[in-house]
């Protein structure tokens, strides 16, 4: 039970060196996650995989890997921008095929057309095992992308991540390309800066619908389609991406899309009246601006689900420091959790809470304030929130809410997690390399 709560590599490694029984207990967690990149060779076009990747194969540790990631390169760094068959030779492919127990697969810049038609040769061994798939900026036509998703017969969770909004002309497609399987797709869907609505339409058509229970959506063109097709299954809706490393994502060109609570948003994109199984709505504290509060008000007014129980507001560590009053000796003010330390911002927060108050008159629900912070900031962040709540309640900032907001936290992985030298593999449960994490 102790090992299930250890996440950093150094602690797991120390435990594995204690004795034989501790080694047996620690090593599955130590090698749970494997993240590696493919690099250019020295002075030529040949790509190479780190020696540690091959060493782990020789030690027979690949069957312990449950989460495998191939991160891409940050802009400005030398290296391949696509993941294609050119990264493989016979030896590397044989080692790659030894990853037989991977449940979570993530690949940056996957060049699907380059693997066709022998794509089963490279990814077929993942088909019966993978439950979660994360693709960052995959390359290919919409049918090719859907065909790749359809390789995994038990797939539950799907991530399609893009860095910026870009309406591009769809490449020529092969309409005879039919997925091998119909995955259940009933877990979590995460999308950022997504504009390729044709992929969603073909996915719904070829898979006979999709049934996601959780959605993390940020600047997604076609959100209305997603909400409607999952009307009977959606339980949790989050209007921002869940970044697993807790860092602000680099997302550009967002203002033209509909579901970022922006001034360009259309009210119908936030209509939740058809989602009868919705239980939770999650937003960020920074949604307290004039037009975002207006859209939030409309969204809450449309909720008709009889099982709706809570609204979660996330405060992240890059704005949690504003929880205190900058003037010495003044009490903490809950409403100043964003950098806008002015009375206009305070009033907007109070408008936001008046919206929650009006909603509670017609439908009781729980308001949860979540400090989404690094684990070593939990005590400070939660303590500051609780003290600030006392002040705001005394000043009437929450109006007549039926119950006090619940304060909790969502721990992130340590910012100080050990990193391997450049060009090596990082192994540890739940931890990925710094470049383009999935």
DATAZI-V744452 format. One record per backbone hydrogen bond with DSSP energy under -0.5 kcal/mol. NH is the residue of the N-H (numbers start at 1). CO is the residue of the C=O. Records with the same first field share a line. If there is no record, write none. Layout:
NH: CO, CO
//
This chain:
5: 2
6: 3
7: 5
12: 8
13: 9
14: 10
15: 11
16: 12
17: 13, 14
18: 15
19: 15
23: 19
24: 20
25: 21
26: 22
27: 23
28: 24
29: 26
30: 26
31: 27
32: 29
34: 67
35: 426
36: 69
39: 48
41: 46
43: 41
48: 39
50: 37
53: 50
54: 50
55: 51
56: 52
57: 53
58: 54
59: 55
60: 57
61: 56
64: 61
65: 62
66: 32
67: 32
68: 104
69: 34
70: 106
77: 74
83: 109
84: 82
87: 84
88: 85
93: 89
94: 90
95: 91
96: 92
97: 93
98: 95
99: 96
100: 98
103: 66
104: 66
105: 132
106: 68
107: 134
108: 70
109: 136
111: 83
112: 110, 139
114: 111
115: 111, 112
116: 112, 113
118: 115
121: 118
122: 118, 119
123: 119
124: 120
126: 123
127: 123, 124
129: 126
130: 126
131: 103
132: 103
133: 157
134: 105
135: 159
136: 107
137: 135, 161
139: 110
145: 141
146: 142
147: 143
148: 144
149: 145
150: 146
151: 148
152: 149
153: 127, 151
154: 127
155: 152
156: 131
157: 131
158: 188
159: 133
160: 190
161: 135
162: 192
165: 252
168: 166
175: 173
177: 174
178: 176
181: 150
183: 181
185: 155
187: 156
189: 214
190: 158
191: 216
192: 160
193: 218
194: 219
195: 193
197: 195
199: 196
200: 196
201: 197
202: 198
203: 199
204: 200
205: 201
206: 202
207: 203
208: 204
209: 204
211: 185
213: 187
214: 187
215: 236
216: 189
217: 215, 238
218: 191
221: 194, 219
222: 220
223: 220
226: 222
227: 223
228: 224
229: 225
230: 226
231: 228
233: 230
234: 230
235: 213
236: 213
237: 280
238: 215
239: 282
243: 241
244: 242
246: 243
251: 249
252: 163, 250
257: 254
265: 262
269: 266
270: 267
271: 268
272: 270
275: 272
276: 231, 274
277: 231
278: 275
279: 235
280: 235
281: 310
282: 237
283: 312
285: 314
287: 284
288: 285
289: 287
293: 289
294: 290
295: 291
296: 292
297: 293
298: 294
299: 295
300: 296
301: 297
302: 298, 299
303: 299, 300
304: 272
308: 305
309: 279
310: 279
311: 366
312: 281
313: 368
314: 283, 312
315: 370
317: 372
319: 316
320: 316
321: 317
322: 319
323: 320
324: 321
330: 327
333: 323
334: 332, 388
336: 333
341: 339
342: 340
346: 342
347: 343
348: 344
349: 345
350: 346
351: 347
352: 348
353: 349
354: 350
355: 351
356: 352
357: 353
358: 354
359: 355
360: 356
361: 357, 358
362: 358, 359
363: 359
366: 309
368: 311, 366
369: 406
370: 313, 368
371: 369, 408
372: 315, 370
373: 371
375: 412
377: 374
378: 375
381: 377
382: 378
383: 379
384: 380
385: 381
386: 382
387: 383
388: 384
389: 385
390: 386
391: 387
392: 388
393: 389
394: 390
395: 391
396: 393
397: 392
399: 396
401: 398
406: 367
408: 369, 406
410: 371
411: 409
412: 373
413: 244
417: 414
424: 421
426: 35
427: 425
428: 33
429: 29
431: 428
437: 434
//
